[in-house]
Amino acid sequence: MDAGQIVGIVTGLVVVVVLVTAVAFWVVRRRKAARGRAQDLEAELQRLGVEAGSALVRADERARLAEDELAFAQAELGDRETRELAPTLRRARERLAEAFHLNQLLHDHVPDTDQQRREWSARVVDLCRSADASLDELDRGLATLRQTVRSTPDAVDRVDAELARVREVVPAARGDLERLRGQYAERALLPVADNPDQAERLLEFAARSTAAARKRLTTQQVAEAGAAARAAEEAVRRAEGLLRAVDDYEAEALRAEAALGAIVAESRAELAEARALPAAQRAGRIDGAVVALEDALSALPAPGEPGDPVGSLTRVREANTALDDAVAERAERDERARRAASHLGPALDDAERQLAAARSVVDDYRAPVGPDARTRLAEAEREVAQARSAEDPERAVAAARRGAALAAEAATLAHRDIARSGHGQRWDGGYNTGGHDRGYDRGYGWQGARRPGGRSGSDVFGAVLGGMVLGGILDDIGDIGDIFD
């Protein structure tokens, strides 16, 4: 072999060695990565298993302690007092039973897939958390029950003390009520007349409730004892409120008397103002309000006579407010009428101009104008006539504006009918023939016919429109000229 062949063989061997080395390196690296992922997955599954086992042990220990505490509470207080707590413990035990079953599946001889190991471990942790939540609820219930057991005797003693204190106030309230009967009318005292008797009945009920609560405590019926104590406490509170109302009545009556004096003076001044109004303005609601206020004032007791300041103040204030509302409504109505009267002239002028324009189109182009335009024109004339004859300025303005709108609509519809006629289409859906039409001579009809004087329909139409525009301009000029008059 020559030197070239030797070099080629050596080069080929080197290339083969490099390729084999690279492939071997890639295979080794890939296997190493696979082993690393498998190790990581196994480590994660091991961690989940340890977490699930720890959670299961903690939850089971809590459940055992909770069972002992509930059994102690049942022995101390009875099943009746603790019957609402047993289902909570039962729910916790049901979740733990499911968690134990899954943990058994994880550790039995049957191989599990990685997905199963991951899902079951996570489920065990979730079930333990749910069981912990139920056990927390049980702990709170036991704590509340113990607090009730400890606090109910104190609550009963506290209610008894409040009961004795409020009972001492009843005679004073009766004395205040008798004194108030000499100052105020009997009807004025109706809101508080029976308060002492009602308070005594409530206090008797509270006494029976506290006695029942003490009896329940001796038989370990804590829940019933607590309910009876709360009922007694509420009865004492209501009795105290009734007695306080008797004590507060005189202060409220004095405030009502002071306010009554001020509103009586104000009412007399407003009555004088209302009587000074013209009879036409007073007629109706104002006269009725004046009579009602005078009756309320005349019903007030004479000086030194027992009365009802609260009731009198209410009646006079209501009558005074009714008179104020009536006067304000009349003033507002008069102001609206004044504004309407100032708008009536321009509204009627506008309506007349719109009517004149609509009549001009209908009169000049009689046949082509259809029933819709004619109906609007007739309605516009009726509305304008009502506006001129109406006594109420607001109604007159509204009618004039409706008439103007109807007249403008009539003119629009008439122009539409004329335009259709110019294209050979009649308003009723027919077409012009250029010859005789029923009821019309050749010289007075449709498109293409000539009117007397040699002017075509389109010429007359232009003249009418020009006259309308010119008339409007002249009207405007006339209005401008009125400014300088």
C-alpha positions in Angstrom: 0.0 0.0 0.0 1.2 3.4 -0.7 1.1 6.3 1.7 -2.2 7.7 0.4 -4.1 4.5 1.1 -2.6 4.3 4.6 -3.7 7.9 5.4 -7.2 7.2 4.1 -7.5 4.1 6.3 -6.3 5.9 9.4 -8.7 8.8 8.7 -11.6 6.4 8.4 -10.7 4.6 11.6 -10.5 8.0 13.4 -14.0 9.0 12.1 -15.5 5.7 13.2 -13.9 6.0 16.7 -15.3 9.5 17.1 -18.8 8.5 16.0 -18.8 5.5 18.3 -17.6 7.6 21.2 -20.3 10.3 20.5 -23.1 7.7 20.3 -21.9 6.1 23.5 -21.7 9.4 25.3 -25.3 10.3 24.1 -26.7 7.0 25.2 -25.0 7.2 28.6 -26.2 10.8 29.1 -29.8 9.9 28.1 -29.8 7.0 30.5 -28.5 9.2 33.3 -31.2 11.8 32.6 -33.9 9.1 32.7 -32.5 7.8 36.0 -32.5 11.3 37.3 -36.2 11.9 36.4 -37.1 8.5 37.9 -35.3 9.4 41.1 -37.0 12.8 41.2 -40.4 11.2 40.7 -39.7 8.6 43.3 -38.6 11.3 45.7 -41.8 13.3 45.1 -43.9 10.2 45.6 -42.0 9.4 48.8 -42.6 12.9 50.1 -46.3 12.7 49.3 -46.5 9.4 51.1 -44.8 10.8 54.2 -47.1 13.8 54.1 -50.2 11.7 53.8 -49.0 9.4 56.6 -48.2 12.3 59.0 -51.6 13.9 58.3 -53.4 10.7 58.9 -51.7 10.1 62.2 -52.4 13.7 63.4 -56.0 13.6 62.4 -56.6 10.2 64.0 -55.0 11.4 67.3 -57.3 14.4 67.3 -60.3 12.3 66.6 -59.5 10.0 69.5 -59.0 13.0 71.9 -62.3 14.5 70.6 -64.1 11.2 71.3 -62.8 11.3 74.9 -63.9 14.9 75.4 -67.3 14.3 73.9 -67.8 11.2 76.1 -66.8 13.3 79.2 -69.3 16.0 78.2 -72.0 13.4 77.7 -71.3 11.9 81.1 -71.3 15.3 82.8 -74.2 17.0 81.0 -76.2 14.2 79.5 -76.9 13.1 75.9 -79.6 15.7 75.5 -77.2 18.6 75.9 -74.6 17.1 73.6 -76.7 15.5 70.9 -75.9 18.2 68.4 -72.2 17.5 68.7 -72.2 13.8 67.9 -72.9 14.1 64.1 -69.8 16.4 63.8 -67.5 13.7 65.2 -69.2 11.1 63.0 -68.4 13.1 59.9 -64.8 13.4 60.9 -64.6 9.6 61.5 -66.1 8.9 58.1 -63.5 11.0 56.3 -60.7 9.3 58.3 -62.1 5.9 57.4 -61.8 6.7 53.7 -58.3 8.0 54.2 -57.2 4.8 55.9 -58.6 2.8 53.1 -56.6 4.7 50.5 -53.5 4.4 52.6 -54.0 0.7 52.8 -54.2 0.5 49.0 -50.9 2.4 48.8 -49.1 -0.1 51.0 -50.6 -3.4 50.0 -48.9 -6.1 47.9 -50.6 -4.9 44.7 -48.3 -2.6 42.6 -49.6 0.9 42.0 -48.9 3.2 39.2 -47.1 6.5 39.8 -50.3 8.3 38.9 -52.3 6.3 41.4 -49.7 6.9 44.2 -49.8 10.6 43.5 -53.6 10.9 43.4 -54.3 8.7 46.4 -51.7 10.4 48.6 -53.1 13.8 47.7 -56.6 12.5 48.5 -55.5 11.2 51.9 -54.2 14.7 52.8 -57.5 16.4 51.6 -59.6 14.0 53.7 -57.4 14.6 56.8 -57.9 18.3 56.3 -61.6 17.9 56.0 -61.7 15.8 59.2 -59.6 18.4 61.0 -62.2 21.0 60.0 -65.0 18.9 61.5 -63.0 18.4 64.6 -62.4 22.1 64.9 -66.2 22.6 64.7 -66.6 20.0 67.5 -64.0 21.8 69.7 -65.9 25.1 69.2 -69.2 23.4 70.2 -67.7 21.9 73.3 -66.1 25.2 74.3 -69.5 27.0 73.8 -71.2 24.3 75.8 -68.7 24.6 78.7 -69.0 28.4 78.6 -72.7 28.1 78.8 -72.4 25.7 81.7 -70.1 28.2 83.5 -72.0 31.4 82.6 -75.6 30.4 83.0 -75.6 30.5 86.9 -74.0 33.9 86.7 -76.5 35.0 84.1 -79.4 33.9 86.3 -78.0 35.8 89.3 -77.5 38.9 87.1 -81.1 38.7 85.8 -82.4 38.4 89.4 -80.5 41.5 90.4 -81.9 43.5 87.5 -85.3 42.2 88.2 -85.2 43.5 91.8 -83.8 46.9 90.6 -86.6 47.4 88.0 -89.3 46.4 90.4 -88.4 49.3 92.6 -89.1 51.7 89.8 -92.7 50.6 89.2 -94.2 52.6 92.2 -92.4 55.7 91.0 -93.8 55.3 87.5 -97.3 54.9 88.9 -96.9 58.1 90.9 -95.6 60.0 87.8 -98.6 58.8 85.8 -101.1 60.0 88.5 -99.4 63.4 88.5 -99.5 63.6 84.7 -103.3 62.9 84.7 -103.8 66.2 86.5 -101.9 68.1 83.8 -102.8 66.4 80.5 -106.0 65.0 79.0 -106.6 61.3 79.4 -106.3 60.8 75.6 -102.9 62.3 75.7 -101.7 59.7 78.2 -103.0 56.7 76.2 -99.5 55.8 74.9 -98.1 55.3 78.5 -101.3 54.8 80.6 -100.8 51.0 80.8 -97.0 50.9 81.0 -96.7 50.2 84.7 -99.2 47.3 84.5 -97.4 45.9 81.5 -94.1 46.2 83.2 -95.3 44.3 86.2 -96.6 41.5 84.0 -93.2 41.3 82.3 -91.4 41.3 85.6 -93.5 38.4 86.8 -92.7 36.4 83.7 -89.0 37.2 84.2 -89.2 35.9 87.8 -90.8 32.6 86.7 -88.2 32.3 84.0 -85.2 32.6 86.4 -86.8 30.1 88.7 -87.1 27.7 85.8 -83.5 28.3 84.8 -82.3 27.4 88.3 -84.3 24.3 88.3 -82.9 23.2 84.9 -79.4 23.8 86.3 -79.9 21.4 89.1 -80.8 18.7 86.6 -77.9 19.5 84.2 -80.3 20.8 81.5 -77.9 23.6 80.6 -79.4 24.5 77.2 -82.9 24.9 78.6 -81.5 26.9 81.6 -79.7 29.2 79.2 -82.8 29.8 77.1 -84.9 30.6 80.2 -82.3 33.0 81.5 -82.2 34.8 78.1 -86.0 35.0 78.1 -86.0 36.5 81.6 -83.3 39.0 80.6 -85.4 40.2 77.6 -88.5 40.6 79.7 -86.7 42.7 82.2 -85.3 44.9 79.4 -88.7 45.5 77.9 -90.2 46.3 81.3 -87.5 48.8 82.0 -88.2 50.4 78.6 -91.9 50.8 79.4 -91.1 52.5 82.7 -88.6 54.8 81.1 -91.3 55.9 78.6 -93.4 57.1 81.5 -90.5 59.1 82.9 -89.7 60.6 79.4 -93.3 61.5 78.6 -93.3 64.8 80.5 -90.2 66.0 78.8 -91.7 65.2 75.4 -94.9 66.9 76.3 -93.1 70.1 77.3 -91.2 70.1 74.0 -94.5 69.6 72.1 -96.1 72.5 74.0 -93.2 74.8 73.1 -93.3 73.8 69.4 -97.1 74.1 69.4 -97.0 77.7 70.5 -94.6 78.6 67.6 -96.6 76.8 65.0 -99.9 78.3 66.2 -98.5 81.8 65.7 -97.1 80.8 62.3 -100.5 79.3 61.3 -102.5 82.4 62.2 -100.2 84.5 60.1 -100.6 82.1 57.1 -104.3 82.1 57.6 -104.4 85.9 57.3 -102.3 85.7 54.1 -104.6 83.1 52.6 -107.8 85.0 53.4 -106.2 88.1 51.7 -106.1 86.2 48.3 -108.8 86.9 45.8 -111.8 84.6 46.1 -111.2 83.1 42.6 -107.7 82.0 43.7 -108.9 80.6 47.1 -111.7 78.6 45.6 -111.1 74.9 45.9 -108.2 73.5 47.7 -107.1 76.7 49.5 -110.5 77.3 51.0 -110.6 73.7 52.2 -107.2 74.0 53.8 -108.1 77.2 55.5 -111.2 75.6 57.0 -109.2 72.6 58.2 -106.5 74.8 59.8 -109.1 76.9 61.5 -110.8 73.8 62.9 -107.4 72.5 64.2 -106.8 75.8 66.0 -110.2 76.1 67.4 -109.9 72.5 68.9 -106.9 73.6 71.0 -107.7 73.6 74.8 -108.1 76.9 76.7 -105.2 78.1 78.8 -105.0 76.0 82.0 -107.2 73.2 80.7 -105.7 69.7 80.4 -104.8 69.0 76.8 -102.9 66.8 74.5 -99.9 68.7 73.3 -98.4 66.0 71.2 -101.7 65.2 69.4 -102.5 68.9 69.1 -99.1 69.6 67.6 -99.6 66.8 65.1 -103.0 68.0 64.0 -102.0 71.7 63.6 -98.8 70.8 61.8 -100.6 68.6 59.3 -103.3 71.3 58.7 -100.6 74.0 58.4 -98.6 71.9 55.9 -101.8 71.2 53.8 -102.4 75.0 53.6 -98.8 75.6 52.6 -99.1 73.0 49.9 -102.3 74.4 48.6 -101.0 78.0 48.4 -97.7 76.8 46.7 -99.7 74.7 44.2 -101.9 77.7 43.3 -98.9 79.9 42.9 -97.2 77.4 40.7 -100.4 77.0 38.6 -100.7 80.8 38.2 -97.1 81.0 37.1 -97.6 78.2 34.6 -100.7 80.0 33.3 -98.8 83.3 33.0 -96.0 81.6 31.0 -98.5 79.9 28.8 -100.4 83.1 28.1 -97.1 84.7 27.0 -96.5 81.7 24.6 -100.1 81.6 23.3 -99.8 84.4 20.8 -96.7 83.1 19.0 -98.1 79.6 19.1 -101.3 80.7 17.4 -99.4 82.8 14.8 -97.2 79.8 13.9 -100.3 77.5 13.7 -102.0 80.0 11.4 -99.0 80.2 9.1 -98.7 76.4 8.9 -102.5 76.2 8.2 -102.2 78.8 5.4 -99.3 77.0 3.8 -101.1 73.6 3.9 -104.4 75.1 2.6 -102.5 76.8 -0.3 -101.1 73.4 -1.4 -104.4 71.6 -1.1 -106.5 74.4 -2.7 -104.1 74.8 -5.7 -103.6 71.0 -6.3 -107.0 69.6 -5.4 -107.2 66.3 -7.1 -103.7 65.0 -6.6 -103.8 65.6 -2.8 -105.0 62.4 -1.1 -107.1 61.7 2.0 -104.1 61.5 4.5 -103.1 65.1 3.9 -106.7 66.3 3.9 -107.3 64.5 7.2 -104.3 66.1 8.8 -105.4 69.5 7.6 -108.9 69.1 9.0 -107.5 67.9 12.4 -105.1 70.9 12.4 -108.0 73.3 11.8 -110.0 71.7 14.6 -107.0 71.9 17.0 -106.4 75.6 16.2 -110.1 76.3 16.7 -110.0 74.7 20.1 -106.9 76.7 20.9 -108.7 79.9 20.2 -111.7 79.0 22.3 -109.9 77.4 25.2 -110.0 79.2 28.5 -107.0 77.5 30.0 -103.8 79.1 28.5 -101.8 75.8 28.9 -104.4 73.8 27.0 -104.7 76.5 24.3 -100.9 76.5 23.8 -100.8 72.7 23.6 -103.7 72.7 21.1 -102.1 75.4 18.9 -98.8 73.5 18.8 -100.6 70.3 17.9 -102.4 72.1 15.1 -99.2 73.6 13.8 -97.6 70.1 13.7 -100.6 68.6 12.0 -100.7 71.4 9.4 -97.0 70.9 8.7 -97.6 67.2 8.3 -100.5 67.8 6.0 -98.3 70.0 3.8 -95.6 67.3 3.6 -98.1 64.6 2.7 -99.7 66.9 0.1 -96.3 67.5 -1.5 -95.7 63.8 -1.6 -99.0 63.2 -3.3 -98.3 65.9 -5.9 -94.8 64.4 -6.6 -96.3 61.0 -7.2 -98.9 62.6 -9.5 -96.1 64.2 -11.5 -94.7 60.7 -12.2 -98.1 59.5 -13.4 -99.1 57.7 -10.1 -102.3 58.8 -8.3 -102.6 58.7 -4.5 -105.1 55.9 -4.8 -102.7 53.6 -6.6 -103.9 54.4 -10.2 -102.0 56.1 -13.0 -102.8 59.2 -15.1 -103.8 58.5 -18.7 -103.4 62.0 -20.0 -107.0 61.9 -21.1 -110.3 62.4 -19.3 -110.5 61.3 -15.7 -113.8 60.8 -14.0 -114.9 64.1 -12.5 -112.2 66.2 -14.2 -112.0 68.0 -17.5 -108.9 67.9 -19.7 -107.8 71.4 -18.6 -107.8 70.7 -14.9 -106.4 67.3 -14.2 -103.1 65.5 -14.2 -99.6 65.6 -15.3 -99.3 66.9 -18.9 -102.7 68.7 -18.8 -102.7 72.4 -19.1 -104.6 74.7 -16.7 -106.5 77.8 -17.9 -104.1 80.5 -18.9 -101.6 78.0 -20.5 -99.7 77.2 -17.2 -98.8 73.6 -16.6 -99.3 71.8 -13.3 -95.5 72.0 -12.6 -95.5 75.7 -13.3 -98.3 76.2 -10.8 -96.5 74.0 -8.3 -93.4 76.2 -8.6 -95.5 79.3 -8.2 -97.2 78.0 -5.1 -93.9 77.0 -3.5 -92.4 80.4 -4.5 -95.4 82.1 -3.0 -95.0 80.1 0.2 -91.4 81.0 0.5 -92.0 84.6 -0.3 -94.9 84.8 2.1 -92.7 83.4 4.8 -90.0 86.0 4.1 -92.6 88.8 4.1 -94.0 87.5 7.4 -90.5 87.5 8.9 -89.9 91.0 7.5 -93.2 92.1 9.1 -92.1 90.6 12.4 -88.8 92.4 12.2 -90.7 95.6 11.4 -92.8 95.1 14.5 -89.7 95.4 16.6 -89.0 98.9 15.4 -92.7 100.0 15.9 
